[in-house]
Amino acid sequence: MRKFGLIGYPLGHSFSQKYFSEKFKREKICECTYENFPMKEIESLPGLIYSDSEICGLNVTIPYKTEILRFIDETDEAVKEIGAANVLKIKREEGAVRLFGYNSDIEGVKESLRPLSGVKGGKALILGTGGGSRAVAWTLGKMGFEVILVSRRKSNGILRYNEVSSEILADTDLIVNATPIGMNPHADGMPEIDYSLLDEHHTLFDLVYNPEMTSFLKMGQERGCRIITGIKMLYSQAERSWEIWNDDRL
């Protein structure tokens, strides 16, 4: 049996187990299971991996996408530049265990924003500075976007929400919610920006996929914005994870 799963905390919002379980059934993939492994502390990771030799791949979600790096033996250049990983590939040889880290969020962002692939030199406002935000910022940078980060906490080069002025919003093409705000069971929540300043030239992209139509996206839709839900990103990053786990070259 090959086991895969998701680590993070909490995990009640996640669709990953359902997605992979249905994938295994639909594609007749035998001898594979996918489980949720909720972890209140990331320090529990080695115990999980060493206690079950059948675990060979894990996805990583909130709040451990950056913390996971200190447990990884080897990463690719993208993970090093982003500073976050959401896929672990576990290799076991002669009793030794090595962890390899990758970031499938890159593929998720690319696929979600494919309708914007022809846009060059746009400006993007990314709400949040966690692991998901880092992957979004890195990918948008590769697409030619000028990126501004927004956080609840002030730091060098990062704006606070009350510093997002009308001028900044007017000059922004893409706004990405890379925070868990609006995720079930708190679906009424949304990032604190002035939605009255949004119009049809804005595109809103939410990494939250549960619910698919978040309050953030609803507000944008009411203002005539183009909206992109998080479902495409969920599916695309999950498929990339599966490719990584099954690619002997990685």
Backbone as a ProteinNet text record, in pm:
[ID]
protein_1_A
[PRIMARY]
MRKFGLIGYPLGHSFSQKYFSEKFKREKICECTYENFPMKEIESLPGLIYSDSEICGLNVTIPYKTEILRFIDETDEAVKEIGAANVLKIKREEGAVRLFGYNSDIEGVKESLRPLSGVKGGKALILGTGGGSRAVAWTLGKMGFEVILVSRRKSNGILRYNEVSSEILADTDLIVNATPIGMNPHADGMPEIDYSLLDEHHTLFDLVYNPEMTSFLKMGQERGCRIITGIKMLYSQAERSWEIWNDDRL
[TERTIARY]
83.5	0	87.3	53.4	118.9	24.4	75	-7.4	38.4	-60.7	-36.5	-129.2	-104.1	-191	-160.5	-230.9	-221.5	-188.7	-89.2	-58.7	-87.2	-128.4	-161.4	-254.1	-305.2	-400.7	-473.5	-607.6	-694.5	-712	-777.4	-794.2	-940.9	-1031.3	-1172.6	-1219.3	-1146.9	-1185.6	-1140.7	-1048.2	-978.4	-1061.3	-1048.9	-1112.1	-1011.6	-887.1	-782.1	-809.7	-850.7	-876.7	-987.9	-1093.4	-1204	-1156.8	-1075	-1028.2	-946.9	-849.9	-763.2	-836.4	-924.1	-1000	-1085.7	-1148.8	-1229.4	-1142	-1023.7	-929.7	-885.9	-850.3	-805.6	-915.9	-1040.7	-1152.8	-1181.2	-1184.1	-1218	-1114	-986.5	-879.4	-830.5	-903.6	-871.3	-726.3	-684.3	-550.7	-560	-499.2	-510.8	-396.1	-418.5	-317.1	-266.9	-355.3	-319.2	-429.4	-391.5	-487.2	-437.1	-530.4	-497.2	-571	-495.6	-553.4	-517.2	-599.4	-567.3	-487.8	-380.7	-300	-292.4	-395.8	-392.4	-279.7	-203	-89	-96.3	-108	-106.6	33.9	134.8	274.8	348.6	427.1	500.9	606.6	647	746.5	696.6	565.9	510	541	593.3	614.5	708.8	828.5	917.7	854.6	780.8	716.1	616.9	541.3	445.1	516	619.8	689.1	759.6	822.7	896.5	804.8	683.9	592.6	517.3	517.6	442.4	525	586	675.6	601.6	469.6	393	367.5	391.7	370.7	484	449.6	553.2	534	427.7	408.3	306.9	334.7	244	225.7	103.6	79.5	88.4	123.6	140.6	51.6	-28.5	-113.7	-93.6	-179.5	-172.7	-160	-67.7	20.6	167.9	195.1	330	408.7	361.6	430.3	571.5	594	729.3	807.3	741	808	860.6	796.3	833.5	975.9	1029	1160.3	1270.8	1259.2	1367.5	1371.3	1268.9	1267.1	1308.8	1324.2	1348.8	1498.1	1534.8	1675	1717.7	1624.9	1662.2	1541.2	1564.8	1457.3	1504.5	1409.3	1447.9	1467	1510.3	1541.8	1418.7	1304.1	1182.2	1147.9	1157.8	1127.8	1226.1	1352.5	1452.5	1421.7	1378.4	1347.4	1217.2	1119.9	990.5	998.4	1071.2	1079.2	960.9	897.3	782.3	766.3	717.3	690	554.6	486	358.6	349	460.3	464.2	590.3	571.3	684.4	686.9	803.2	824.2	918.8	877.7	952.8	1018.8	1151.3	1226	1289.2	1268.8	1320.9	1415.5	1539	1638.8	1724.3	1717.5	1798.3	1784.5	1659.7	1633.5	1647.5	1708.7	1725.2	1605.4	1568	1455.2	1503.6	1470.9	1505.3	1379.2	1366.4	1250.4	1289.3	1211.1	1233	1112.8	1140.3	1034.4	1011.1	884.6	845.9	728.8	696.2	583.7	489.6	380	282.7	186.3	190.7	108.3	144	268.8	311.6	222.9	206.1	122.3	-22.2	-68.1	-204.8	-229.8	-135.3	-149.1	-147.5	-53.2	-42.3	-171.3	-226	-346.9	-466.4	-475.3	-586.4	-583.4	-463	-448.1	-420.4	-440.8	-414.1	-490.1	-614.3	-682.6	-609.1	-518.9	-444.4	-302.9	-271.4	-133.3	-80	-169.9	-124.7	-101.8	-136.6	-120.2	23.1	91.2	227.6	236.1	313.8	337.2	222.7	129.2	20.4	67.2	-21.5	10	-82.3	-24.2	-99.6	-85.1	-194.7	-198.5	-225.3	-132.6	-148.6	-175.8	-291.5	-332.8	-286.8	-192.5	-136.1	9.1	84.4	228.3	274.6	182.2	218.1	275.2	279.4	338.9	267.6	133.2	58.9	85.6	92.4	121.4	257.2	355.8	490.5	492.6	417.7	411.3	341.5	236.4	164.8	256.1	325.2	412.8	523.9	583.9	692.5	641.4	525.4	470.2	428.9	364.4	324.4	445.6	551.5	674.2	728.5	721.1	766.2	676.5	551.1	456.8	467.5	554.9	576.1	495.2	428.2	350.3	439.2	401.8	459.7	374.6	437.3	363.8	377.9	264.9	262.4	200.3	268.1	218.1	149.7	43	-32.6	-45.5	-25.1	-32.3	-93.5	-137	-186	-71.2	49.2	166.8	258	305.6	394.8	535.1	596.8	737	790.9	921.2	984.2	925.6	879.2	828.7	689.6	624.5	490.5	394.2	280.9	182.2	89.5	36.7	-73.6	-203.6	-311.7	-438.6	-483.1	-460.2	-504.3	-416.6	-312.1	-226.1	-259.3	-357.2	-399	-493.1	-437	-510.2	-595.9	-680.3	-761.7	-674.1	-560.5	-468	-406.6	-371	-313.7	-415.9	-538.1	-642.1	-674.6	-677.2	-707.7	-600.7	-477.9	-364.3	-337.8	-424.5	-406.1	-495.6	-440.3	-516.4	-571	-489.5	-521.9	-509.5	-612.2	-609	-627.4	-532.1	-533	-551.3	-651.6	-666.2	-588.2	-471.6	-387.7	-388.4	-497.1	-517.4	-629.2	-647.1	-761.2	-890.5	-890.4	-1010.7	-1122.1	-1239	-1351.8	-1369.1	-1278.7	-1286.7	-1390.4	-1465.2	-1557.8	-1483.5	-1538.8	-1676.5	-1697.5	-1602.9	-1613.8	-1628.9	-1728	-1743.1	-1786.5	-1832	-1873.8	-1754.8	-1638.8	-1521.7	-1466.7	-1402.4	-1333.9	-1227.2	-1121.8	-1012.6	-1063.4	-999	-1044.1	-983.1	-1043.4	-1009.4	-1137	-1124.7	-1241.8	-1301.1	-1399.6	-1458.7	-1535.1	-1574.1	-1647.3	-1560.6	-1429	-1336.6	-1307	-1363.7	-1338.4	-1434.8	-1388.8	-1474.7	-1433.4	-1483.7	-1465.6	-1321.3	-1231.6	-1092.7	-1013.9	-1075	-1008.6	-1041.3	-943.1	-964.1	-937	-1031.1	-1014.3	-995.4	-891.4	-857.1	-846.6	-922	-921.4	-863.3	-760.8	-703.9	-795.5	-885.2	-983.6	-1079	-1105.2	-1195	-1314.2	-1320	-1430	-1480.9	-1585	-1670.6	-1603.7	-1652.6	-1594.7	-1621	-1744.6	-1778.5	-1769.8	-1655.1	-1631.4	-1695.1	-1703.1	-1755.7	-1669.3	-1538.7	-1444.4	-1479.8	-1504.8	-1539.6	-1678.8	-1771.7	-1907	-1904	-1825	-1815	-1756.8	-1656.4	-1597.9	-1694.7	-1767.7	-1864.4	-1972	-2015.9	-2117.4	-2066.1	-1934.5	-1874.3	-1834.2	-1863.7	-1832.3	-1694.6	-1624.9	-1489.7	-1494.5	-1386.9	-1367.5	-1327.2	-1379.2	-1344.7	-1288.9	-1196.8	-1135.6	-1141	-1211.7	-1224.8	-1100	-1092.7	-977.1	-985	-1095.4	-1113	-1010.5	-988.3	-891.5	-752.6	-717.4	-586.9	-578.2	-684.4	-687.1	-662	-736.4	-724.4	-587.1	-539.6	-413.4	-295	-293.1	-180.7	-186.4	-307.1	-319.7	-265.4	-298	-247.9	-96.4	-43.8	102.2	166.8	103	155.1	164.4	60.3	58.3	170.4	193.4	303	437.1	457.5	583.1	604	500.8	512.9	544	504.8	520.3	626.8	704.4	812.1	945.4	999.1	1122.7	1243.9	1230.1	1342.3	1352.7	1248.2	1246.5	1279.8
-120.3	0	125.7	219.1	349.4	451.5	522.4	620.4	762.3	848.5	990.9	1064.7	1193.4	1265.3	1412.7	1477	1621.7	1651.1	1740.1	1786.4	1936.1	1979.2	2117.8	2121.4	2241.3	2250	2383.3	2379.4	2261	2213.3	2099.5	2044	2022.7	2069.7	2049.6	2115.5	2220.4	2293	2223.7	2128.8	2078	1979.4	1990.7	1896.8	1794.8	1800.6	1718.5	1569	1526.2	1383.5	1336.5	1413.9	1379.9	1376.2	1475.5	1482.7	1358.4	1324.4	1212.2	1078.3	1063.8	939.6	916	1022.2	1009.3	983.9	1045.8	1024.5	877.8	821.5	682.1	588.1	617	532.5	548.9	673.6	702.9	646.8	658.2	615.6	474.3	406.3	267	254.4	348.2	344.6	262.6	147.5	52.9	68.4	16.9	12.7	151.8	251.6	387.5	445.5	514.9	584.9	727.2	814.4	953	987.7	1036.1	1063.6	1204.9	1256.3	1381.3	1351.4	1428.2	1415	1550.9	1588.3	1718.3	1724.2	1832.9	1850	1985.5	1983.9	2110.1	2168.5	2080.7	2124	2055.5	2131.3	2075.1	1976.3	1986.9	1894	1749.6	1730.2	1594.1	1522.7	1597.3	1539.2	1418.6	1427.6	1311.1	1186.2	1203.2	1088.5	1022.2	1102.2	1047.5	968.9	1028.3	965.3	836.7	837.1	718.3	610	647.7	549.5	469.3	516.7	448.2	446.8	334.3	323	325	318.2	321.3	463.1	563	702.2	742.3	783	818.1	957.6	1027.8	1163.3	1238.6	1366.5	1449.5	1585.6	1637	1777.8	1855.7	1982.5	2068.1	2191.2	2220.4	2338.3	2425.6	2526	2621.4	2547.9	2586.5	2704	2667.4	2555.8	2499.2	2506.6	2581.3	2581.4	2641.3	2731.2	2786.3	2708.9	2672.6	2600	2464.6	2405.7	2271.5	2265.9	2379.3	2379.7	2326.9	2347.3	2302	2149.7	2081.4	1935.5	1870.8	1951.8	1898.9	1881.9	1770.5	1743.2	1806.3	1813.1	1864.9	1930.9	2045.1	2115.8	2154.7	2200.8	2254.8	2406.2	2469.5	2612.5	2698	2657	2734.7	2743.7	2632.7	2632.5	2721.2	2716.3	2800.6	2948.2	2984.7	3124.8	3169.1	3082.3	3115.8	3116.8	3020.5	3008	2933.7	2847.7	2770.5	2646.1	2539.7	2414.7	2361.2	2295.3	2233.8	2087.6	2032.4	1891.3	1828	1716.8	1638.6	1504.3	1470.2	1337.5	1265.3	1147.8	1075.1	953.3	949.1	836	758	627.7	539	437.8	438.2	344.8	290.6	158.2	88.1	151.7	180.6	234.2	384	447.6	593.4	660.9	776.4	852.6	990.3	1028.2	1161.4	1230.2	1359.3	1437.3	1536.8	1536.6	1627.8	1722.1	1851.9	1951	2017.2	2034	2097.9	2193.1	2272.9	2365.1	2351.1	2279.3	2261.3	2378.7	2471.7	2592.7	2673.7	2662.8	2734.2	2695.2	2565.3	2517.1	2560	2556.2	2597.5	2741.5	2829.5	2970.8	2990.7	2925.5	2939.7	2898.9	2784.7	2735.8	2825.6	2874	2960.6	3091.6	3143.2	3272.7	3261	3141.3	3122.5	3223.1	3261.1	3363	3497.2	3519.7	3645.5	3630.4	3514.8	3486	3583.8	3647.3	3744.1	3881.9	3901.9	4032.4	4047.5	4151.4	4176.4	4313.7	4320.1	4448.4	4499.7	4411.4	4453.6	4470	4520.2	4537.9	4449.9	4382.2	4288.7	4323.8	4314.9	4335.7	4200.4	4151.4	4021.2	4042.2	3994.8	4009.5	3887.3	3909	3798.2	3776	3721.9	3702.6	3562.5	3467.3	3330.8	3252	3118.9	3033.7	3040	3043.1	3054.1	3185.2	3292	3424.5	3426.6	3361.3	3360.6	3293.8	3184.3	3115.4	3202	3272	3360.4	3473.6	3536.3	3648.8	3606.3	3491.9	3440.6	3413.7	3349.3	3314.5	3439.5	3533.1	3657	3736.6	3733.8	3800.3	3742.2	3609.9	3543.7	3579.2	3615.6	3652.5	3799.9	3872.6	4012.9	4111.7	4064.4	4153.9	4227.9	4350.3	4423.8	4392.4	4339.8	4286.2	4374.9	4399	4467.4	4372.4	4352.8	4265	4346	4288.2	4353.8	4257.1	4307	4224	4302.5	4231.4	4298.7	4362	4310.6	4360.1	4437.8	4549.2	4634.1	4575.8	4570.9	4532.4	4594.8	4585.1	4650.1	4601.3	4696	4663.9	4603.7	4594.1	4535	4637.6	4657.1	4753.4	4690.8	4773.9	4731.5	4762.9	4699.1	4716.5	4862.8	4936.2	5075.9	5165.9	5109.2	5185.4	5160.7	5075.3	5048.9	5162.6	5262.5	5384.3	5367.4	5466.4	5465.9	5470.6	5541.2	5550	5413.2	5339.9	5206.7	5113.6	5115.6	5028.3	5063.9	5193.4	5236.5	5191.8	5175.8	5140.2	4990	4913.2	4768.9	4694.5	4592.5	4511.4	4383.6	4323.3	4193.1	4200.7	4152.2	4146.4	4001.4	3950.4	3809	3797	3723.2	3691.3	3563.7	3579.6	3464.9	3442.5	3482	3458.5	3355.5	3300.6	3210.5	3284.5	3417.5	3494.5	3458.7	3424.9	3386.4	3237.2	3160.9	3014.4	2962.5	2860.5	2795.7	2745.3	2760.5	2799.3	2950.5	3031.1	3176.5	3241.9	3193.7	3234.4	3379.8	3443.7	3584.4	3681	3631.7	3718.8	3753.9	3870.6	3910	4012.2	4019.5	4114.1	4258.8	4339.4	4477.1	4573.6	4573.7	4673.7	4748.2	4859.8	4939.9	4887.1	4800.5	4735.9	4834.3	4948.5	5046.8	5106.9	5088.9	5144.5	5046.7	4928	4827.4	4844.5	4806.4	4812.5	4704.8	4718.3	4611.6	4592.8	4683	4662.6	4578.3	4547.6	4464	4315.8	4231.5	4087	4044.5	3969	3919.4	3768	3721.5	3579.4	3539.9	3438.3	3393.4	3253.4	3236.4	3103.3	3015	3075.6	2998.4	2930.3	2801.7	2727.9	2668.8	2686.2	2634.4	2744.4	2819.8	2796.7	2843.7	2794	2835	2983	3027.8	3168.8	3238.9	3296.3	3362.2	3500.6	3557.3	3693.3	3792.8	3770.1	3853	3855.4	3737.5	3729.5	3786.1	3762.4	3817.3	3969.1	4030.2	4175.9	4225.5	4154.8	4192.6	4174.6	4065.8	4038	4146.3	4191.1	4297	4428.2	4446.6	4569	4553.6	4438.7	4416.8	4359.8	4316.6	4261.5	4121.6	4085.8	3946.5	3870.7	3750.3	3673.8	3536.9	3489	3357.7	3285.1	3173	3099.4	3013.8	2956.9	2876.3	2730.6	2690.2	2549	2502.6	2582.5	2544.4	2527.3	2616.1	2604.4	2476	2444.9	2321.1	2200.1	2189.8	2073.6	2068.1	2181.7	2184.3	2151.4	2207.5	2178.8	2033.7	1978.7	1839	1745.8	1774.4	1691.1	1701.6	1821.5	1837.9	1760.2	1756.8	1677.9	1531.4	1481.4	1340.4	1312	1404.7	1388	1380.7	1466	1468.8	1337.4	1289.1	1165.6	1045.2	1050.6	934.9	949.8	1057.4	1081.2	1035.1	926.9	871.1	962.8	1062.4	1154.1	1261	1276.2	1378.5	1320
0	0	0	-89.1	-90	-28	71	140.5	109.2	89	69.7	164.9	182.6	274.1	281	372.3	391.1	535.4	556.9	692.1	701.2	817.8	843.2	963.2	995.9	1107	1103	1108	1103.4	960.2	942.5	808.1	769.8	852.5	824.8	696.6	651.1	529.7	402.5	413.8	296	214.1	81	-12.4	-67.3	-22.9	-83	-69.8	48.7	67.7	-24.9	-36.2	-125.1	-270.3	-308.3	-447.2	-484.2	-399.6	-433	-421	-323	-309.8	-433.6	-484.1	-606.1	-727.8	-730.1	-841.4	-845.6	-731	-726.2	-775.2	-735.8	-776.5	-925	-970.4	-1111.1	-1207.2	-1170.8	-1259.9	-1229.7	-1139.1	-1102.7	-1056.8	-973	-913.6	-786.1	-787	-675.1	-576.1	-458.1	-353.2	-315.3	-322.1	-281.3	-193.2	-90.2	-6.1	19.1	54.7	88.3	217.3	316.3	447.5	493.2	582.8	650	777.1	798.6	918.9	987.7	1064.4	1131.7	1233.8	1230.4	1320.7	1389.1	1519.8	1593.1	1598.1	1586.8	1588.1	1473.5	1397.7	1285.9	1332.3	1458.1	1514.2	1516.7	1494.9	1490.6	1359	1259.8	1127	1127.2	1186.2	1181.9	1242.5	1351.3	1414.3	1321.3	1247.7	1151.5	1043.2	985.8	872.6	914.8	1031.8	1075.4	1130.9	1171.8	1230.3	1125	1001	895.8	767.8	738.5	623.3	489.6	492.1	367.3	317.6	401.9	359.9	265.8	144.7	47.4	-13	26.3	-23.2	59.6	82.9	162.5	98.1	105.8	76.7	207.4	195.4	313.4	296.2	398.8	391	514.8	529.4	639.8	773.2	860.2	850.5	829.1	760.1	762.2	631.8	532.8	403.7	410.3	503.2	519.3	625.2	733.9	841.8	796.4	695.6	651.5	596.7	553.9	488.9	579.8	709.1	798.4	815.4	765	772.5	640.9	536.3	402	375.9	315.2	284.2	152.4	57.3	-74.7	-140.6	-206.1	-275.4	-414.4	-496.5	-626.3	-613.4	-721	-716.3	-689	-741.6	-721.3	-573	-503	-359.1	-284	-323.8	-258.7	-278.3	-397.2	-426	-359	-357	-297.5	-145.3	-90.8	54.6	113	32.6	79.4	-7	54.1	-17.5	26.2	-64.4	-27.2	-70.5	-117.8	-156	-98.6	-29.2	19.7	-51.7	-102.8	-159.4	-64.9	-19.5	83.1	20.3	28.3	-26.6	87.7	83.7	187.8	123.7	167.8	114.4	227.4	244.6	344.5	483	518.7	651.3	664.4	565.7	569.7	504.1	557.3	503.4	461	337.3	288	236.3	268.7	228.9	119.9	12.9	-98.9	-107.5	-121.5	-120.7	-255.1	-290.5	-416.2	-390.1	-489.8	-475.2	-594.4	-573.1	-681.2	-692.1	-594.9	-604.7	-729.2	-773.4	-894.4	-1012.1	-1030.8	-1140.4	-1120.4	-994.3	-965.7	-1001.8	-969.7	-1002.6	-1153.9	-1221.5	-1367.1	-1437.3	-1397.1	-1462.4	-1431.7	-1309.9	-1271.8	-1348.7	-1371.8	-1437.4	-1586.9	-1642.2	-1784.7	-1872	-1837.2	-1918.4	-1920.9	-1823.4	-1818.3	-1873.3	-1930.8	-1970.5	-2073.9	-2147.8	-2246.5	-2190.3	-2062.8	-1999.1	-1949.6	-1991	-1948.4	-1881.6	-1775.2	-1712.4	-1628.6	-1591.7	-1505.6	-1362.6	-1278.2	-1136.6	-1054.1	-957.4	-875	-727.3	-656.7	-513	-449.7	-369.2	-305.3	-157.2	-112.4	26.1	104.3	196.9	272.2	236.9	332.1	311.3	351.4	358.7	395.8	279.9	296	194.4	60.5	62.4	-62.3	-132.5	-54.1	-108.8	-177.3	-117.7	-174.8	-312.1	-324.7	-454.1	-558.3	-516.4	-607.7	-654	-558	-591.3	-686	-661.4	-745.7	-887.2	-896.7	-1027.4	-1105.4	-1037.1	-1104.3	-1150.6	-1070.3	-1111.2	-1240.2	-1253.5	-1376	-1495.1	-1465.6	-1571.5	-1608.2	-1539.2	-1572.4	-1492.1	-1386.8	-1303.4	-1202.7	-1172.8	-1061.8	-938.9	-834.1	-719.9	-597	-530.5	-402	-300.1	-186.2	-81.4	27.9	83.6	190.3	307.5	428.6	547.9	662.4	764.3	884.7	961.4	938.8	1011.5	917.3	963.3	885.7	883.9	765.9	753.6	626.2	608.1	492.9	360.9	280.1	147.6	144.7	259.7	267.3	327.4	260.5	307.7	410.9	499.2	584.1	509.8	552.8	482.1	478.2	586.7	587.7	501	442.3	352.5	204.6	180.6	42.8	1.3	-61.6	-94.9	-220.1	-244	-365.5	-489	-479.7	-593.1	-624.5	-519.3	-539.4	-602.8	-551.3	-606.6	-750.9	-780.3	-917.1	-1015	-965.5	-1050.3	-1053.2	-986.4	-975.1	-1073.8	-1137.9	-1232.8	-1169	-1083.2	-1024.7	-872.7	-802.1	-655.6	-614.4	-537	-498	-347	-304.8	-163.2	-135.6	-73.3	-38.8	112	176.4	318.7	335.2	457.1	479.8	511.9	504.1	534.4	435.2	487.6	403.5	388.4	450.1	441.6	540.5	501.1	593.8	716.7	835.7	866.7	885.6	842.1	858.6	721.1	645.5	505.7	488.4	594.5	582.5	582.4	621.9	629.3	492.3	484.7	361.3	394.7	314.8	340.8	345.9	427.8	450.7	349.2	230.3	129.6	93.3	24.8	-11.5	-142.6	-131.2	-247.9	-336.2	-280.1	-359.7	-469.5	-459.1	-558	-671.9	-664.8	-767.7	-884.5	-1003.6	-1121.6	-1221.5	-1342.6	-1441.9	-1487.2	-1456.2	-1499.9	-1399.3	-1285.4	-1185.4	-1205.1	-1175	-1166.6	-1023.3	-963.2	-827.2	-831.1	-764.6	-758.6	-611.9	-571.8	-432.3	-423.8	-339.9	-319.7	-236.3	-159.5	-82.8	-180.5	-158.2	-247.6	-173.2	-42.9	38.1	130.3	86.2	-31	-160.2	-271.4	-399.5	-426.7	-403.2	-422.1	-286.6	-258.8	-130.8	-127.4	-7.9	6.3	-69.9	-70.9	-145.4	-294	-350.2	-492.2	-520	-429.8	-447.2	-454.1	-366.2	-366.8	-498.3	-547.3	-675.6	-790.1	-788.5	-894.2	-899	-781.7	-775	-833.9	-831.9	-885.9	-1031.9	-1092	-1233.2	-1259.3	-1154.8	-1171.7	-1233.7	-1302.6	-1342	-1215.9	-1195.6	-1076.2	-1114.5	-1031.5	-1050	-916.1	-911.3	-786.1	-760.5	-641.8	-605	-646.4	-707.1	-741.9	-844.8	-948.2	-1051.3	-992.1	-899.3	-835.2	-752.9	-679.2	-600.3	-688.9	-799.1	-886.4	-954.2	-1001.6	-1075.9	-985.2	-864.4	-775.4	-727.2	-713.2	-672.4	-780.8	-906.2	-1015.2	-1029	-1005.8	-1009.3	-895.1	-778.8	-667.5	-705.8	-770.5	-811.3	-911.1	-1002.9	-1098.1	-1025	-929.4	-853.1	-779	-713.2	-636.1	-722.6	-849.8	-937.7	-1043.4	-1035.7	-1131.7	-1071	-1122.3	-1068.5	-1088.7	-1176.1	-1200.4	-1091.9	-1012.9	-908.9	-772
[MASK]
++++++++++++++++++++++++++++++++++++++++++++++++++++++++++++++++++++++++++++++++++++++++++++++++++++++++++++++++++++++++++++++++++++++++++++++++++++++++++++++++++++++++++++++++++++++++++++++++++++++++++++++++++++++++++++++++++++++++++++++++++++++++++

